Amino acid sequence: MAFTLITGATGGLGVAFAHAAARDGHDLILTARDGAALATLADAIRAEHPALAVEVIVSDLAQAGAADALWDHAGTLGEIDVLVNNAGLGRHGALTDTDGAPREAASIAVNITAATQLMRRAAVAMSARGAGRILNVSSAAAFVPGPNMAVYHATKAYLQMLSDSVRAELSGTGVTVTTLCPGATRTGFFEDADVSETWLMRLLPMGDATSVARAGWRGMIAGRKTVVTGWPNILIVATQRFVPRAWLAWAMQRFMAKTGR
């Protein structure tokens, strides 16, 4: 049996990816830290799609070795023909705010270490079979500096470059790598990262998680390299190469400041 493995499956985009995959008839392995939320989602999908197999694995990808353990556990259930690397963490605050160091360490562990390890394991297994799809959830943040969210922006830039590079490495193997680059989206991420009271959140339109996930899923199925959602983000990605990086950093520092309201 072949499964679609979705990380961060209890968040807004993760839930939307699970429903998108189920609508396309994919058996699912859903993973996140919250076992109760995973069980609720799995039950809802089973009720709507009784012919599908839906498995859950509770995993905290911020922990050392968690990604390899997750892949090994998933492998006992069946082959993984689609990997959706959706789990991600972020934090608002300057790098010099040492209170944020644990959260930033966890962000690096999830956004870089775990995503890389899962991508590696998927690429090895899929290329050996000659087929497979990898969808990495990056961000419009990957393309611009992010004062007050420096670590998050840097991790997404890493994931974007890694994805583009590995896509080229896998050319001709039957395995595709797609990155989804949304901007602000109505999920719990921004509350968790303490970003909801910034000017960026007040001024830019928020994307809908279902629409964003569907766009990313369709792009992955079509084998596209990058999917950018939302007109402000398309504009940012298209024009950032022509704007001095110092100007971008200046603008983003002001956008990422708290409104004080």
C-alpha positions in Angstrom: 0.0 0.0 0.0 1.2 3.5 -0.9 0.7 6.5 1.4 0.9 10.2 1.4 2.8 11.3 4.5 1.8 14.8 5.8 3.7 16.4 8.6 2.3 19.2 10.8 -1.1 17.6 10.0 -3.1 19.3 12.7 -2.4 22.9 11.6 -4.4 24.9 9.2 -2.4 24.0 6.1 -1.8 20.4 7.3 -5.5 19.8 7.7 -6.2 21.3 4.3 -3.5 19.1 2.7 -5.0 16.0 4.3 -8.4 16.8 2.8 -7.0 17.6 -0.6 -5.1 14.3 -0.7 -8.1 12.4 0.5 -10.3 13.9 -2.2 -7.7 12.6 -4.8 -8.0 9.1 -3.3 -4.7 9.0 -1.4 -4.3 6.8 1.6 -2.8 8.9 4.4 -0.3 8.9 7.2 -0.8 12.0 9.3 1.7 13.2 11.9 2.0 16.0 14.4 2.7 16.5 18.1 -1.0 16.5 19.2 -2.3 13.0 19.2 -5.9 14.0 20.1 -6.1 16.4 17.2 -4.6 13.9 14.9 -7.3 11.3 15.9 -10.1 13.8 15.4 -8.8 14.7 11.9 -8.3 11.0 11.0 -11.9 10.1 12.1 -13.3 13.0 10.1 -11.5 11.9 6.9 -12.4 8.2 7.4 -16.1 9.2 7.8 -15.9 11.2 4.6 -13.8 8.7 2.6 -14.4 5.3 4.1 -12.5 3.5 1.4 -9.2 5.2 2.4 -6.7 4.0 5.0 -5.8 6.8 7.4 -3.0 6.2 9.9 -1.6 8.5 12.6 1.8 8.8 14.1 2.5 11.2 17.0 5.9 12.8 16.5 7.7 15.9 17.7 10.0 16.7 14.9 11.9 19.2 17.1 13.5 16.2 18.9 16.8 14.7 17.8 16.3 11.7 15.6 12.5 12.2 15.3 12.5 12.5 11.5 14.3 9.2 10.9 12.1 7.5 13.5 9.0 8.8 11.8 10.1 7.6 8.4 11.0 4.2 9.8 7.6 3.9 11.5 5.8 5.0 8.4 7.7 2.4 6.4 6.2 -0.3 8.5 2.8 0.7 7.2 3.6 0.9 3.5 5.5 2.8 0.8 5.5 6.6 0.9 4.8 7.9 -2.6 4.1 11.5 -1.6 5.8 13.5 1.1 4.3 16.8 2.2 6.9 18.5 4.4 4.5 20.9 6.0 5.6 21.1 9.7 7.1 24.5 10.6 7.9 26.8 13.5 8.7 30.5 13.8 9.2 33.2 16.4 8.9 37.0 16.4 11.7 38.8 18.1 15.3 40.0 17.6 18.1 37.4 17.6 19.6 39.2 20.6 16.5 38.4 22.7 18.0 35.4 24.4 14.6 34.3 25.8 13.7 33.2 22.3 16.7 30.9 21.9 14.8 27.7 22.7 12.0 28.5 20.2 14.6 29.4 17.5 16.5 26.1 18.2 13.2 24.2 17.8 12.5 26.1 14.5 15.9 25.2 13.1 15.3 21.5 14.2 11.9 21.3 12.5 12.3 23.7 9.5 15.8 22.6 8.5 17.0 19.4 10.2 13.8 17.3 10.1 12.7 18.6 6.7 16.1 17.7 5.2 16.1 14.3 6.8 12.6 13.4 5.6 13.4 14.8 2.1 16.6 12.7 2.0 14.8 9.5 3.0 12.0 10.2 0.6 14.4 11.0 -2.3 16.3 7.8 -1.7 13.2 5.5 -1.5 11.4 7.2 -4.4 14.3 7.4 -6.8 14.9 3.7 -6.2 11.3 3.0 -7.3 11.4 5.5 -10.1 8.4 7.5 -8.9 7.3 9.9 -6.2 6.5 13.5 -5.3 7.8 15.8 -2.6 6.1 19.0 -1.6 8.0 21.3 0.7 6.1 24.1 2.3 8.4 27.1 2.1 7.2 30.7 2.2 7.4 34.1 0.5 9.7 34.8 3.5 12.3 32.7 1.7 12.9 35.5 -0.8 13.4 38.5 1.6 15.4 39.3 4.8 13.3 39.1 7.9 14.4 41.4 10.8 12.5 40.3 13.9 11.9 36.9 12.3 15.5 36.4 11.1 15.7 32.7 11.9 12.4 31.8 10.3 13.2 33.7 7.1 16.6 32.0 7.0 15.2 28.5 7.5 12.7 29.0 4.6 15.5 30.4 2.4 17.4 27.2 3.1 14.5 25.0 2.3 13.8 26.9 -0.9 17.4 26.5 -2.1 17.6 22.8 -1.0 14.4 22.0 -2.8 15.6 23.7 -6.1 18.9 21.9 -5.8 17.5 18.4 -5.1 14.9 18.8 -7.8 17.8 19.2 -10.3 19.6 16.2 -8.7 16.5 14.0 -9.2 15.9 15.0 -12.8 15.1 11.9 -14.8 14.4 9.7 -11.8 10.6 10.1 -11.9 10.7 12.0 -8.6 9.6 15.7 -8.5 10.2 18.3 -5.8 7.8 21.2 -5.5 8.0 24.2 -3.1 4.9 26.0 -2.0 5.5 29.7 -1.0 2.5 31.2 0.6 2.5 34.5 2.5 0.3 35.2 5.5 -2.3 32.5 5.8 -5.2 32.1 8.2 -3.7 29.3 10.4 -2.5 29.1 14.0 1.1 29.7 12.9 1.2 33.4 13.4 -0.4 33.3 16.8 2.2 30.7 17.9 5.0 32.8 16.4 3.7 36.0 18.1 3.4 37.8 14.8 -0.4 38.5 14.7 0.0 42.1 16.1 2.6 43.2 13.5 2.0 45.8 10.7 2.5 43.0 8.2 -0.5 41.1 9.5 -2.7 44.2 9.7 -1.9 45.5 6.2 -1.6 42.5 4.0 -4.5 40.3 3.0 -4.5 36.9 4.6 -4.7 33.8 2.4 -7.2 31.0 3.1 -5.6 27.7 4.2 -7.8 25.6 2.0 -7.1 27.6 -1.1 -3.4 27.7 -0.4 -3.1 24.0 0.2 -5.1 23.1 -2.9 -2.9 25.3 -5.0 0.2 23.7 -3.6 -1.3 20.2 -4.0 -2.3 20.9 -7.7 1.2 22.3 -8.4 2.9 19.2 -6.9 0.7 16.9 -8.9 1.5 18.9 -12.1 5.3 18.6 -11.2 5.8 22.4 -10.9 9.0 23.7 -9.3 7.5 26.5 -7.2 4.0 27.6 -6.4 3.5 31.1 -5.0 0.1 32.0 -3.8 -1.5 35.5 -3.3 -0.9 38.5 -5.5 1.3 40.4 -2.9 3.6 37.4 -2.6 3.8 36.9 -6.3 4.8 40.6 -6.6 7.4 40.2 -3.8 9.0 37.2 -5.4 9.0 38.7 -8.9 10.5 42.1 -7.9 12.8 41.2 -5.0 15.7 40.5 -7.3 15.7 44.1 -8.6 15.5 45.8 -5.1 18.7 46.2 -3.0 18.7 43.7 -0.2 19.4 46.5 2.3 16.1 48.3 1.2 14.2 45.0 1.6 15.6 44.6 5.1 14.7 48.2 6.0 11.1 47.7 4.8 10.6 44.3 6.4 11.9 45.6 9.7 9.1 48.1 9.7 6.5 45.6 8.5 7.5 43.2 11.2 7.3 45.8 14.1 4.4 45.4 16.5 1.6 47.9 16.0 1.2 48.6 19.7 -2.5 48.1 19.6 
